[in-house]
Amino acid sequence: MGSVQIVTTVLAAAITAVAVWLAVRAVLRMVSVIRLGQPDPSRFTDKATRTKTMLTETVGHTRMLRWSVVGAAHWFVMVAFVVLSLLVLEAYFEVVSPTGGLPLIGGWAVYGLVTEIIAVLGVVGILVLIAIRLRNRPTRPGGRSRFTGSTMWQGYFVEAVVLAVLILGFLIRGFKVATDHFEYPVWATPVSHAVGALLPNWDAGVSIAALLKISVSMTWLIVIALNVTMGVAWHRFAAFFNIFFKRNPGAAGSGLGALRPMMSNGKPLDFEEADPEKDQFGVAQVEQFTWKGLLDFTTCTECGRCQSQCPAWNTGKPLSPKLLVLSLRDHAYAKAPYLLAGGGKDLTGEEKATAAQLAHVDVLALAEADKPLIGGAEDGGVIDPDVLWSCTTCGACVEQCPVDIEHVDHIVDMRRYQVLIESSFPSEAGVMLRNLENKGNPWGAPQNTREDWTKGLDFEVPRVGEVDDFEYLFWVGCAGAFEDRAKKTTRAVATLLHEAGVNFAILGEGETCTGDPARRIGNEFVFQMLAQQNVETLNEAFGDREPTKRKIVATCPHCFNTLGNEYGQLGGEFEVVHHTQLLAHLVATGKLTPVQPVDGGVTYHDPCYLGRHNRVFTPPREVLDSSIAGEITEMPRNSERSFCCGAGGARMWMEEKIGKRINVDRVEEAISTGAKTIAVGCPFCSTMLNDGVNGKGVGEQVEVIDVASVLLRSVKPAKHEGEPEPVAAG
């Protein structure tokens, strides 16, 4: 060992020791913060499925590759980071000796070839990612970027380190080639040999380049260890755990559908026995999120995919799912010293720690602890109320997140506390909640008018109780029973089912709201009250049928989602289909035959609660394909990336006072296709898009209509012209 190698070895050992010590300290701190969260036993079920999903999403990059160029580039960089870590290990042998290398596999030509290819593709991949970040920098002309609000220096730093480590790897190999110490043939490592041809015959060059490579790598580790909220770097470790512990590991797509039930101490809250002084009602403090929530915040990569897809953010509202998560992350880690010292408020608002426990807590942590979780700028709140109430719960953020952060659950948990304990929510939504409690529907319509939609039909609609033998219970829903436009859809579906010979029945006045708007706004109490009533009614209607024969067809995706995904939490197990699914089946089996294609061009709007939340994309399109002349003209944002109409999350009953109206943005996109018909599969979407079309002044040229009505026009071309006008709710 020469003098150069002695120096490089000592320096490499020193910087590595510092980096490893700081990294271990940082990991212990992160784990201690995450463990502050509430218990969540459901995250430990079905470890085999969780492992498979985690490997599929990480190694297979299934979510990242939805954005093909970015996904492919990121995959090459990820593989380079993992595989070429061996080359960083090899550098420790090379600082000791210019001829050093990895034992066993160090001289294997196949290993040299694989690492050469990965290094080249890694360089290409990181250059692509750097170019994308620069092209989408927040300061660029032309509008908001998905990186707006991200800590840009951290992204540039991580990308520069990756590029530097890859280049230094070629430099080390090049010096080995130049000094004739390289063990791999030209065919396996052509780039390394080409670099070596440009370098001098300098033995010390190998050890010095190896020291630089180790120094760059350890500097990266030191920087991230000193910045535990540096998600752009830490996600490469935390993501494996966050994906493993995702809510529904076996479900296709994202972890959407049902909301998580309201939890206290790791168990669903029972309102009959709940005590506000002992049980947690939603989330009022950051430590009241589950440990998985705190892991979510820690894992955020600041990539901004959620932000780029969010309807609120895209229409000038203050909500960005990314910025919300970053605010919660920064608040959690800033407050952590106070919490770890034993601080915190109990459910009555009293301080749990003694003065002695808090005596040595940093003043900044104490100041952070005094911030309300929800509050405006004047209150110093972490999350502004306008941010919280801008969410439509459309799920675009969860769908796009590459590390499976569950934004919607966290937003609704914060809403629950605001509604149930603080009684703080948009005032206009109060009318809707009172109507649900007093009338059983958001519009406050009389219950005895629920069957008015049946008037004027040329057949009798059977009621449960009047007939015992029915295959499907037709869940009409509040919109389908009371809202004039939705009544047309209800009658169209009933007519088509009758035409196809489907044996169905309705509950009529026995039906009440599923509780979806109450649950999404955060009023879990009203939701459970309505849901338990419905579960009891439905269980009685189906009698002793087994779950697979308890079939319900619903025209509203919100009802469809609640009945099928959430009533199971309350003892209601049913087989629920959306009307477009049943109609597609009836067309495919020849029970309904379209005879006259509908002309004029059609585009289809995917409802969030049908598409993203429940993965029903194909059946509505199959129905339309069978009913129209030509093909569907798809909007640029469709299927998983469909843009919300603005009505979800109980936003249907709240004023949209900030920024551009979401429904107008969507209508402009639909109009741009040139289609004369905008087909929908949801009464909320129908209302919002109709309002948008009329607001744009194109109501005479563009029609918004349900998929079922399109099919009815094709099956019975003369019938729709003579449909009776719906009877207004009394």
N, C-alpha and C positions, 0 to 999 in steps of 0.2 A: 504494500500500500504506500503510494507516494504522498508527498506533502499536500498536494491538491486533494487527494482522496480523503486524507485525514480531516482537512477543513470541511469538505463537503459532507462527510459522514457526521461530524459533530453538529454542523448547522442543521442538517436534515433531522437529526435526532431531537435537537432542541425545539425546533418549530413544530415538529410532530407532537412532542410531549405537551406543549402549551395548547395546541389545537385540540388534542384528544381530551385533555382535562376540561377545557372550556365547553367542549361538545357534550361531555357526560353531564356536566353541571346544567347545561341548557336543557337536555332531555329530561333530567330529573325535575327541573322547574316546570316544563311543559306538562309532564305527567301529573305533577302535584296540582296544577291549575285545572286540568281536565277532570281530575278526581273530585274537585269541588262540586261538580254537577250532581244532579239528583239521580237516583238509581233508575235503570231501565233494563230489567231482566230479559225483555223480549229480544234483545240484540244478541243473545247467546244461543238461540235455537238453530237447529239444522246446520251444523258447522260444515258438513260436506257440500251443501248447496252454496253456502257462503264462500267457501274456498274456491269452488268452481267459478262462481260469478266474479270473484276478485281476480282470479287468473285470466279469465276471459276478457275482462275490462282493462286490465293492465297490460298483460302480454299481447293480447289480441287488439288492444287499443280500439275496441268497438265503438265507444262513445266519441273518442277523439276523431276517428276516421269519418264521422258524419260531416266534418269539414275536411274534405279529402286532402288538399295540399298541406294545410296546417297539420293535420293528423299524421300524414306520411312523414313530414319533416320531423315532427315531435317523436315519432316512433324510432326513427334512425338516431336521434339525439339520445333518447332513453336507452336504447340498446348500446350505444356508444358509451354512455355513462356507466352502465352496469358491467359490460364486458371489458371495457378498457380500464376499469378499476384495477384489473390484473396488471396492466401496464404501469399504473402508478405504483403498485406493489413491486413490480420489476425494477422500477427506478431506485428503490432502496438497495438493491444489489448493485446497481450501476454507479451509485455514488461511492461505493466501496471499491469497485474495480471496473475499469473500462470494458472488460470482457465479461462482466457479470450478466446474469440472466436468471429467469425463473427455473427452479429445479424441475425435473421430469418433463414438462411440456415446453420448456424454453427453446429447444432446438428443433421442434417438430414443425415441418414445413406447412402442414395443414393449419396449425395454430397461427403461423405467420401470415398465411393467406387470408384466413378469416379475420384476424385483427386488422390487416391492411384494408380489406374491403369495408369493414365497419368504420374504421377511422376516416376513410375517404367519404363514405356516405354521411358520417357524422358531421364532417366539415360542411358538406353541401347542405345538410339539414339545418345546422345552426345558422348558416348564412341566410337561408330562406326565412327562418324565424326572425332573425335580426332585421331583414328587409321588411317583413310584415309588420314588425313593431314600429319601424321608422315610418312606413307608409301610413300606419294608423295612429301615429302619435297624436296626443290630445290637442297639440297646438297647431295641427295642420289646418289649412283652409277647408271649408266645406262641411262643417257641422261637428256634432259630438262623436267621439270615438269610443269604442268598447274599452279602451285603456284610460278613459277619463276617470280620474280619482285613484288610479293605481299608482303605487310608488315607483316611478319610472326608473330611478337610478338603480334600484334593486334588480329590475329586469335586465337592464343594460349590463350590470355587473355580472350577473349569473351567466348571461350569454357570452360576455367577453372571456370569462374564466373557462367556459367549455371550449371556446375556440382556441384560446391560448394553450390549454392542456393538449388538445389534439395536434396543434402545430408543433409543440415541443416534443410530442411523441415521435413525429416524423424527423425532427431535428436530431433526437437521440439516435434513431436508427440511421440517419444520414451520416453522423459522425462515426458510427460503427462500420458503415460501408467504407468511408474514406480511410479508416485506420485498419481495414481488412480484418475486423473482429465480428463481422455480421454473419449470423449462422443460417440465414434464409436465402434461397436461390432467387434469381431475378424474376422468374416466372411467378413466384409466390408474392413478391414484394416489389413490384416495379416502381411504385412511387417513391419508396424509401431509397431504392438504388438511384433513381433520378436525382433526389435531393443530395445523396452522398457524392454524386459526380460534381456537384457545385461547391462542396465543402473541402477545407484543407485537411491534411493528414495530421490531426491534433488529438493525441490520446486524452488530454485533460478535457477536451470538448464534450466527451460523453458524460463524464461525472458532473461537469458544470451544468450541462443541459438537464441532466437528471435532477440536480439540486433545484434548478429553476422550476422544473415540473412539480416537484414535491412542494416547493415554496408556494407556488400558485394554488395548488390544491389545498394546502393547509391554510393559506390566507383565506380562501373561500370558506373553509370550515370555521375559522376564527370569526369571520364577519357574521356568518349566520348564527353562530353560537352567541354572539353579543346582540343579536336581533332575533329574539324568539318569535316575533310576529312577522318574520320575513317568509310569508307563505310561498312566494315564488320559488324559494329554495327548499323550504321544509316539506313542501307537498310531495317531493319525490320519495320521502320516507313515510309521511303521514297518510298519503293517499291509499296505500295498501290496507291500512287499518280502517280508514273511513269507508272504503268500498266494502270491506269484509263485514262491517257492522251496519250496512245500509238497511233500511226498514223492510223492504220486500225483496230479498235477494233472488227469489225464484221468478219474479214477475218480469215480463217483457218490458223493455224500455225503462222508464224512470220509476222511482218509488212513489207513484201517485195513486189516485183513486180515492180510497177512504182517508179521512183525516185521522191522525192519532187521537184516541179518546183522551179526555181530560184526566191527567194523572196527578196523583199525590203519593209521595213515598214509594214510587215504583209500581203503584197499583191504580187501575181505573177508579175514578172518583164516584162514589155512590152518593147521590144527592139526598137520599132519604136519611143517611146517617152522617153526612158531611158537617163539619164544624169549621167555620172560617178562621177560628183561632187555633185550630190544630191541623187543618187540611189546606193544601195549596190550591188556590183557584186561579189557574193561569200563571203567567210569569210577570212578576213585578221587579225582580232583581236578577242580575245576570247569572248569579249562582243558582237560580231556580230553574234554569234550563237543565235538561239532562246532561250527563257527561258526554253523550253522543253529540248534543248541541254544541258543547264547548270544543269537542273534537272537530265538528264541522267548521267552526270559526277558525280554528288553528290551521285547518287544511286548505283554506281558500288560496288559490293560486294567483288571484287578481287578474285572471285572463280576460274577464269581461264578457264571456259568452252569454251569461245570464242577462247582463245589462243590454247587450245588443239585441236580444229577443224580447225584452220586457215591454209590454204595451204602454205602461205608465211612463217609463223613461223615454220611449220613442215619441211620446206626444207632449213632452215638455213638463212632466210632473216630477216632483222631487224624489220619487222612489227609484232607486237603483238597487236591485237585489245584492249586487256586489258591494256597494257602499254600505248597505245595511249590515251585511255580514262583517265587513271590515270595521265598522263602528263598534259592533258588539265584541269583536275580537280584541280591538285595542282597549276597550273599556274593561274587559275581563282581565287582561294581563296587567293593566295599570292598577286595577283594584285588588289584584291578587295578594300583594303583601299584607294588606289589611285583613283579607279573608283568611290567609294562612296563619296569621297571628291569633286567630280565633274570633275575629270581628264578623259582623253581620247582624241583620235585623231579624227578629223572630216574626211570626205571622201577625202579631199585634203591633209591630213597628218598634219594639223595644230592642236596644242594643244588647247583644249576647255576650260581648267581651267585657272584661274588667278594665279599669284604667291602667292597671299594671301591664296587662297584655298588649295594650295599644301604645304604651309609652314610647316604644322605640320604632314604631311604624313610621315610614317616610311620610312627610306632610303632603306630598303629592298623591300618595295612595289614599290618605284620609280624605283629601279633597275630591278624589274620584269617587270614593264611596258615598259622598253626599249627593252625587248627581242622580236625579230621577231617571229611570230607564226610559220613560216616555215623557217628553216635555219639549216645549218650544225653546227658542234661543234665549228668551228672557229667563227661563227656568234652568238653563244649563243642561237640558235633557240630552240623553245619548241618542235617542231616536225621536225625530219630530213627529207630532201627530199626523201631519199631512203625508208623511212618508208611510206611516202605518195604515192609513185609511185609503191610500191610492191603489192598494193591491187588489187585483181582480181574481186572485187565486187561480189564474189560468194555467199555471204550472210550466210555463215556457222556461223559467229559470232552472227548475229541477230537471227538466228534460234535457237542457243543454249542458248542465254542469258536468265536467269530465271526472269530478271526484265525488259525485253523489251527495252534495250538500242539500239539505231538506229545508229550503227557504220558506215554503208555504206553511209547514208545521210550526216553524218558529214565529212567523207573523201572526198566525191564528192564536198561538199560545199567549202572545202579548195582548192581542185583542180581547181574549177571554178575561184577563184581569181588568182591563179598562172597562169592559161592559158590565161584568158581574160585581166587581168590588167598587170601582170608581164611578160607575154610571157615566162614563165619559166616552161619547161616540157622536158622530154626526147627527144633529137633531132631527133631520128629515127621516132618518132610519127608525126613529122612535115610533112613528106612525105604523110602519110595517110590523114592528115587534108587537105593538099593542093589538094590531089586527090578527096576528098569528095567535096570540093568547086568547083573544075574545071571540074571534070569528073562525079561526082555523084556516085562514088563507091571508096572503099578504095584502090583497086588495080590500079586505073588509066586506066582501060581498056576502049576502045572506046564504046560509047553508042550503036552504030549500030551493036555490036556483042552480045547484050543481048539475042538474040533469037537463037544463034548458037547451043545451046544445043538441039534444036528440030530437027536438021538435022539427017537424017538416021532413024528416027522413021517411023513405018509402018502405021501411022495414022496422020491426020492433027490436030495440036494443035490450037484450036480456039482462036482468039484474041478479046478482048473487042473492040467494035466498029464494028467488022465484024459480031458479033452475039449479039443480044439483050437479048436472053433468056438463062441465065446461073444461076445455083444454087450457085456455089462457084467461087470466084475469086482466082485463084492459084497465091499466092505471091511467086515468085521464089527466090527473094533475090539476093544480089550481089554474095555471094559465090556460090549459086546454078546456077547462070548464067555464072560466069567467072572462078571458080576454078575447075580444072579437076576432082578431086575426088568427089566434091559436085555435079557436073553435072550428074554423074551416079545416085546419089540419086534423082535428079530432074527428070531424065528420068524414073527412076523406079516408082516414085510416079505418074507421068503423065500416064504411061502405066497401072498401077493398077487402077487409076481412070477411064481410058478409058475402061478397061476390065470390071469394075463394072457398067458401064453405068452412071457414075456420069457426070452431065452436068456442065462443068467448062470452064473457059476462063482465059487467061493471059493478062497482060498489055503490055508485050513485051518492046519496047523501051520507053514506057511511064512510066515505073517503074524506081525509083532511090533509093538510100540507105535510109533506115528508119532513119538514124542518130544516131543509138545506140552507135557506137564507139565514135562519137564526144561527145555525152552527158556523157558517162562514163568517158572519159578522162577529162571532165570539160568544153568543148567548147559548151556552151549552145547556142551561137549565130548560129553556123553552124548547130546544131541539129534543131533549130527552123526553119531555112531557108529550110532545107530538108523536115522537117515534114510538114510545111505549104504547100509546093509544093505537097507532097504526099496526104495530106488531100484533097486538091483541086481536084487532079486527081481522087482519090477514090470516092469523093462525086459526081463527074461528071459521073464516071463509073456506080455507083449504081443508079443515078437519084433520083427519089422520093420514093425509097423503104424505108420502115420503118426499124429502126435499127436491129431488130431481123431477117430481111431477107437480111441484108448486110453481107453475109457470106464470110469469107476469110480463106483459108487454107494455112499455111506456114510451110516450112520444117526447118527453122532456129528458134530456141527458142528465139534468140535475137530479130528477126523480130516479132515473135509471141508475145513476151512480150511488145515490143514498140507499135505495132499496136493495141493490145488489151487493154493495161493498160495505155499508155501514150498519145496516140493521142486524147483521150477524153479531155485532157487538152487544146487542140487546135481546138476543134470542130469536131473531127472525131470519130463518134460512130459506131463501127463495132462489129460483132460477129466473133471472131477469134478462130480457132482451130488449133492445131498442127497436122501435117500429121499422127502421130501415133494414135491420137484420132479418126480421120476420118477412118483410115484403120481398127482400132479395131472395129468400128461400122460396117463397111462393111463386115468384117469377121463374126461378131456376127449375122448379118441379112442375111447371106448366099449369099451376092452379090460377095464375093470373097471366094473361097474354096481352101485352101492348099491341095495338093494331094500327095506331096512327101516331107516328113520331111527332114530338113537339118541336117546332122550328124556332129559329131566331137566335140560336147560340146560348149555351148555358155555362155558367161557372159555378163551382161549388165551394161554399164556406164551411170548413171543418169546425164544428163546435168544440170548444176546449174540453168540456166534460165528456164528450163522446170520443173525440180523437185522442189527444194527449193522455187524458186521465184513464181512458179505458181501451185504447188501441183499436177502436172501430173506425177504420179508414176506408176499407174496401166495399162493404155492403151498400152504403149510400151511392157510391160511384157505379156499382153494378146496376142498381135500380135506374139511375139516370141514363146509363149507357143503353139500357133496354128501351128507354122511353123517348129519347131525343134523336133528332136528325143530326148526324155528325158526331164529333167527339166533344167531351167536356173541355172547355178552355180553362186550364188551371191558372190560378193566381200565382205570382212568384212565391208568396208565402203560403204554403199548403201542407197538409198532413201534419207531421210532427212540428213543423215550423209555422203552422197556421197562426194568424194574428187574431187576437181576442176581439170580440165585439164590444167589450167594455162592461158587460152586465154581471159577470161572475163575482163571487166574493161579496154578495149582497150589494154590489155597486148599482144594480138595477134600481135600488130605492134610495140612492144617494146622489146629490147634485154633483156634476162634474164641473168644478169651478176653476181649475188650474190647467193651463195649456190647451192644446188642441183636443177636441173630443175624439175619443178612441174610435167610436163607430164611424165618424167622418173619415178618418184615416183609412179604415178598412174598406169603406164604400168607394173611396177614390181608387183604391187598388182594384176593386171588382169592376168598376166602370172602365178602367184602363184596358181590360181584356177585350172590350167591345161586345161582350155578351149582353143580350137583352133580358136574360133571366138570371137572377142570383138565387140558387137553390140552397136551402138551409135544412138543418135537421133538429132545430131547437127553437122553442117559442121565444126565449129571451133574445136569441140571435135575430129572429124574425122581427121583433119589435125594434131592436137597436138598428138593424140595417135598413128597415123601412123608414125609420126616423132620419137616418143618414141620407138615404136616397131623396126623401122629400126636402131635407135641408139643403141638398145640392141642387134642388130644382129640376130633377130628372125623373120625377115620379111617373110622368106620362110615357117615358121612353124605356125605363128599366123597372122590372117587376121583381120583388122579393117574395119567394114562395117556397113552401116546404116540399121536400122530396116526394112525400106521399101525394101531394096535390099534382105534381108533375106526372106521376105514374097514373093517377086517376084520369087525367086528361088524355093520356095515351090509351088506357084500357077502355074508357067510356068517353070518347071524344065529344059527344053532345051533352054528356051529363053535367059537366062542370059549369056549362053556360046557364043551366037551369037550377043550380044549387040554391036552396033557400037562404035568405040573409040570416046571419046569426042573430039570436035574440039577445039584446043587451042585458048585462047583469043588473038586477034590480037594486 
